Amino acid sequence: MKIKSLILTLSILLAGCGSTGASKNSDSLSGDSIAASESPKASEITLLFAGDAMQHQAQLDQAKIRGGEKGYDYSQCFTYIAPTVQEADYAVVNLEVPLGGGPVYRGYPCFSAPDSFAQALKDVGFDMFLTSNNHCLDSGMKAARRTLTALDSLQVDHIGTYHDSIARQKEVPFVKDIKGFKIGFLNYTYGTNGIEAKDGMEVAYIDRDKMAREIEATRKAGAEIVVVTVHWGVEYVLTQNKNQENLANFLLDQGVDLVIGGHPHVIQPMQVVKNEKTGKDALVVYSLGNFISNMKTADTRGGALVRAVIGRDAAGKPIFKEANYDTFLSAKPTGNSDNFCVIPSWMPEKIPAGQKEHWNLFNRGAEKIFNQYNINVPRKHQ
């Protein structure tokens, strides 16, 4: 009996040593690669989505002051929001800066940020970085490709831009096994600020024919839930336009379960709607606003997180069940020892005294829009 017990113990330990170490108990089924074993099936999971992670010049300067000779320090930026991100089973953020590699980094209008910014986002708990946005080519093709290499070195998932068309064919569809739920993710942008992709660099632009083909391929690759993230809309406008609505309806007609939008740098409505084609509920989020930035107008000083719960129907098939949101402030530093910091709505005592009115203006404006236009997406405090 002792020998059998020892053998059993060793076999368990050896099995554990074979783990891939994927974040938050999930396995990638990207492209043609299918995981050898599936994760244990959970009854439900939570997906979390955040908006635009920016790096304006003031943010770079402050991170450099804090880092000194060691580089750029972002350790304070996400302390308060970290538990919320980490409690999700899978968290997604829009990386709206190339990781240019330095030695010079730049803010608006042509961004380039240090790798330590992406490292800080990973450390806070983000599992996927979206790279298809209007700033992804700001620092040229070399920096755009370097961004992908840097994210690979951080061992985080990323979608939206690709080294070339061959890489896109290999990496799309991207399907993630998250606790037994196979979730497909796609990412598209309306444009790249007039900068043309060159030398074979591949950016996933909004192209309905290509989107339809990639959505279909994602389903065929085993995705039980399909999420499409879109960079769209008009900057600084608090409600969606007809073009956004038409594209959302097109995506729903393709059977998409979640449509998550960004780009306007302000929040826009969130709606749970009945997908006429599938008969199931679907989530459409028009804009999550900024996650962290140095923008100054009231509506741009914060943003929203949305949590989407994926569960199972009576037959055990995955379905989108419900969603909720909350808001936060992107607080500015009050001295050289501080840094920009994301402060959630349930920690108003952490907001610097001189920025409370900025928070009140942002939050009242966001609540007005959400209360008027949201459909079945309530606020849920931590």
Secondary structure, DSSP 8 states (H G I E B T S, - for coil): -HHHHHHHHHHHHHHHHT----GGGEEE--TT---SS-----S-EEEEEEEEE---HHHHHHHHHHHGGG----TTTTTTTHHHHHHSSEEEEEE-S-----SS-B-TTS-B--HHHHHHHHHHT--EEE--STTTTTTHHHHHHHHHHHHHHHT-EEESEESSHHHHHHH-SEEEEETTEEEEEEEEES--TT----TT-EE-B--HHHHHHHHHHHHHTT-SEEEEEEE-S-TT-SS--HHHHHHHHHHHHTT-SEEEEE-SSSEEEEEEEE-TTTSSEEEEEEEEBEEE----SGGGSEEEEEEEEEEE-TTS-EEEEEEEEEEEEEE--SSTT---EEEETT-GGGS-GGGHHHHHHHHHHHHHHHHHH-BS--B---
